[in-house]
Every structure is written in structure tokens, then in C-alpha cells.
Amino acid sequence: MFLRLIIMLLASPLLWAEYSVTPVPDWVMKQPVPQAIQKVEGYGIRYQLVDRQRRLTNDLQWQSFHHYIEQPLNQDGLVDVGKLEINFRPSYQTISLHNLQIRRDGRIIDKLDSARIDEISVEPDSDSELISQTRQLLIIIDGLEVGDQFEYSYSTQGRNPVFGDSLATSFQVGWAIPVDAVFTRLLAPKSYSLNINTQNTNQAPVISEFDGLTSYQWQQSPVLPVFSDDDMPEDLWIYPTVEYSQYDSWSDVAEWASDLFHLANTPKHPQWALWLQDLEKLPNKSAQAAAALKMVQDRIRYVGIEVGVNSHKPHSPSETLSLGYGDCKDKSLLLVSLLNALDIEATPALVHSEMGRSILDMNPSPKVFDHVITKIKLDDQTFWVDPTRNYQAGHLLTDLGYVSYGVALSAEKGADIETMPWSLEQRPKILVTETFRTFGYQVPVHLKVESAYIGLEAEYKRRQLLNNGLRELSNDYLNYYDRAFSGAQIIKPLHYVDDPINNKLKIIENYWLDGFWSWSEDQSRYEYSIEASVFGSYLDKPNQLRRQYSWGQKRPKHIVQKIDIYYPEYLSSAQFKPLEYVFEDDHMRFLVRNQELGHVTRYQFDYLNHSDRVTAENIRNHARLLDEAAEYMSFSGWVGDNKDDQDKAIYPWFQRIELQIEKEHNE
């Protein structure tokens, strides 16, 4: 019984609760309830006040105050307003509730005592294998009705010690929703010289002195909604934001990072020494670097324990090897330790998985990065590799799939932020050849499809095959050809050939097609139609042409599709009309070509994109080009014959037959 009681007490949230109920702190500048001055249509909630105030005291104590007033306008809004989810990190933060109250018909109804308040464990990034020991106050408000004004405020105390005494963060001051009033305030020691930067707003702070601190204050009413466009580049930031930073340059941030990633001594773990011995046996530095990367990728599974300072500070290589797991920081530092021991210049590099080049418009700050990769310099070349990637292959660094994060900052003293290019040499490629072999005009046609994936595309396809198996992919492909040619049967099971040394993968398919040829009664001829199906969405034009912002294209790719049609006999090319068209602008190049070789007609389609976005000013011209290119994605051919002469239909090589190729959409 005693043991059971201890377990129950330890499990009780009251014993480890990290929150308290306190009055609003004295340093906070109180804000009145603003008037509902904006017309709100199409929204379930009226946001009347967004009030955020932060303070760093002279003895470096950090507090962050949050104050909101929201009004549910319908049942959906009522559900959202009536549930609060406030996250915090108990490894360095505590939280205080100040008020929970409803304003209705001039009355204030306090809800601090009656609201259900649960403190629970949440892991927002657990799907990404990241563990942060985040806690959450889950608050359910009772008695709330549509039309009520709900006001609440809370504060957090403490911040991540990994940032030391430095100060750098931001306030977003505009959203996709209207807000009646926004108040933003920062208090910092007078000794702190802060660089103030704004994005998508011209707001300047009101600077004054308060209680021995410098006060920076921004206030706006009303705040209009920011409307986005469809399919914008993922690194395009359009919302009004105020940034402040104590860092004068990216070199200052690099120096901060270099201290975190400093290798004090050679790792002592026995596994590290064994790995190094194996790597030293390889013939050249490029092979050693690629093999070291593969070791870290495959033998250290991806799990991040990002508690406290380890949100940004890596565990030591020896600790990572002992655990057998680590996150991007841990894996990068382990890889760097191996490469440096091989006299290969390498350093961890900070990047952001989505923000890309927009970082160049931001204030220097450690908080703009969310991922770590590795920069390798070898033979006067720079390679960017990611130790967290799976299914990567390649004997040399030049064979590896490459992803550009836009910009990167090396974790070494004196480093500056640098651009990661779109590397044409490492552009992922898809090469597809469809070969149709016809043995007559009334019998099934044999189709062989060979799809080669190179670089990053090989890694994507390798992941798909190893996780989903061949059956699902085979069914998808079979269903496509079955619809396209009015019946298809598999001759040989789909199979693939993986070439991990060169990071290439080839998939091979074989079918009998029932409806490749069709007889035209009106024209007295056999006809076929083919389509460059590989390109799919690459030549789809934007859904929205009237735009304010750029349109995002897919990552760089080079796609080639070749279609060969072998006829049952040698055909005259007297009436054949060869063609070659090139559709090109600053953003892409698409080539279409066909050739007639007597017994075979060849169609070739070649697509290459030059950039990851099209500006709003150029979008209409680009859309017109895409429309023109789409006209050449499908073609029809026909062979003249006499249907009544069955011998000629089944054994057509007894007679020379004229061939005519026509563009499917006649001009």
C-alpha cells in the first residue's frame, strides 16, 4: 500500500506543476480593451487585442508577458476560443497565469477558479523524432458563448541558457487575419546596443527609458490582414515582423556556434577508432568522405533529445556513438570529427529547412536556423552534405544527391553567411524510355518502360521502394497504362536495379497493351496516340495569375522522356513531317523533337528548370509559354491500310505503307 501511494503521489500533476497564478507584473504597461473597429466577415473569431511585452533585467532575468482579447463569432470560433494551449519548457521556464475572464453585457466573469486547467506533456515534433520535454497548460473555458469577449494573460520566466547573455528574437506584427489593436514592447538593459530590423512594415519603435531599462515600443490599430497568393516559394516571408538583435554580423553568430561545436579532443570511443581505421583503407579523400557520411547516416539513427541547451548544443561524438542515435547537430559533429581526423576540411553549417534565402533579409541571429548540415572542402570544391538523410548512396561526393537550403552559416570563427547554389552538376535527373514494339495492327503491342533516377531522385525512389514495396508501385503503373490504352497486362513483374556506387536506380516494366492501335472508319487507317506523361505537374501553369508575390516552382530537375514506336515493317518517310520546338525563358527550357527512322518513330521531350520561382511581373508570359509547351505533350500517328485485307493488317510487311505524323491539336 505504501509503495502504491508513493507512485500515485509522484504521478500527481500538483507535485510537479510548473505554473502559478499571480497578478499581472508591475513592469507591464497595461492596455485597454480596444474598440471593435474592423468589419470582420468570413472569420470565426474577432481578434481585438494582441499584446506582447518582454523584459530582460539588468541582472539578466528574462520575462515574457502575453495578453489577448478574442471574441467568438460562430460555433467554430467558439470551439477555438474556448480552448487554450500554452507550451513551455520546464528545463528553463516557469509559467504564471494572470487572468481568465469573460466580458458579457458589461459584466466581467472571472474563470480562473472554474476553468479546467491540466498540465500535460506534449512533444510537438515527436513525428520528426525530436524530444524536448515540452509541457503544456491545456485550459478549457466553461460557460463561454458566441459574442462573448474572452480575455486572458500569462507570463513565462526564464530562457534557454544556450544563448548566454545575448539578446536576439522577433515579434510578428501582422497575420492573415485582421486584428483591432497590436501592442509590442521590449525592455532591455541600457548597455545593450540592439539592431532593429523590420520586414514588410515601416513601423519604427518609440524609444524611451523605463525603470533603468531602455524601452522599445510598437503600437498599431487596426492591423489589416495580409493576403497570400497560391503556391508561393516556401522561403518567401510576407508578414510584417519586427526583429531585434544584439549580434552585429553573421560572423558574430558563427562565433557563438563555433563554441558550441568545438571539438576539445579526439573522441575516445572505441567504435570511433574502428570507423577511422576502415576509412583510412579507402583509396582517396572523396571516397573516404562519402563513406564516412554513409557510416553516420546508416549506423546512427535519427533521434533528437533537445532538452535545455541541447536544443542547439550537440552531444559529443563519443556520447552519440554510445547512444547509437542523435539529431542533426550530433550527427554533423560526429561526421566532422571523422573527416578532420582524415585531414579533410569540414565544419558543421547552420541552415533553415524552409526559410532559405529570405534569411539574408533578417537580422543576424542564432534563432533563424533550425537544422545543421556539414560543409566539406576538398580539391578546391565545396560540398554540402546532410548526415540525417537516409537512402543516400554514391561512392564519391559528386554522386550524392544535393539539396540547396538557400544559405548556410559555418560554425567556425570568422565565417560569414554564404549562398548555397543550385549546382547544375548535381541536378537530380529522371530519364524515362518507353519502347512500343508492334507486331501487327490487330494484335497487342509490347511496351517496355525503363525509368532511370539519378542523384536526389534515386534517393527519393529508393526510399519509396524500400518503404512501400514493389506491389503498390506496380499497381499504380499498371492502372495508368490500363486506362491509357484500353487494357494492359503485365508480361514480367516490375523490378528495379539499384546502383548505389553511382547513386542511380532503374525501374523496368513490361506490358502487353490491348488498345495501342485503333481503327478509324472515317479515315480508313490505323491510329495511335502517345503522351509525355512523365512531366505531369512540371508544365502545369499557376492557378493564380493575378498575383502580388512570386510563384514557386519545384526544386531543380532535369527530366528526359524518350518514346520509341517500332512498326511491324519499314515505312516510307515521304510524308513524314519532322519537328523540333524549344520553349524557353529565364525559368525553364522545354524541348520537343521527333525523328522518323524507317521502322521506328522517336519522340523526345527534355525539360530543365532554371530557377525555383517566377516573379509576379513575369508570370503571365511564363504561363503563355507553358500553354504553348503543353500543346506538344501529346501526339497522334496513323498508318494507312485497307481494313478488309486482313492479311495486310496482320502481316503488313507484305506491302509498304505510308506513314503520317500529325500534331494532335491542329493549328
Secondary structure, DSSP 4 states (H G I P E B T S, - for coil): -HHHHHHHHHH-HHHH--EEE-PPPTTS---PPPP--S---S-SEEEEEEEEEEEE-TT--EEEEEEEEEEE-SHHHHHHHTEEEEEE-TTT-EEEEEEEEEEETTEEEE-TTTSEEEEEEE-TTGGGTEE--EEEEEEE-SS--TT-EEEEEEEEE---GGGTT--EEEEE---SS-EEEEEEEEEEETT--PEEEEES-----EEEEETTEEEEEEEESSBPPPPP-TT--TT---S-EEEEES--SHHHHHHHHHHHT---S----HHHHHHHHHHHTSSSHHHHHHHHHHHHHHHSEE-EE--GGGGTSPPPHHHHHHHTEE-HHHHHHHHHHHHHHTT-EEEEEEE-TTTGGGGGGSPP-GGG--EEEEEEEETTEEEEE-TT--S---SSGGGS-----SEEEESSTT---EEPP--GGG--EEEEEEEEE-S-SSS-EEEEEEEEEETHHHHHHHHHHHHHHHHHHHHHHHHHHHHHTT-EEEEEEEEEEEETTTTEEEEEEEEEESSSSEEETTTTEEEEEEE-GGGGGGGPPPS--S-SSPEEPPSP-EEEEEEEEE-SS--B-TT---EEEEEE-SSEEEEEEEEE-SSEEEEEEEEEE--SEE-GGGHHHHHHHHHHHHTTSEEEEEEE--TT-HHHHHSGGGS--BEEEEESS--
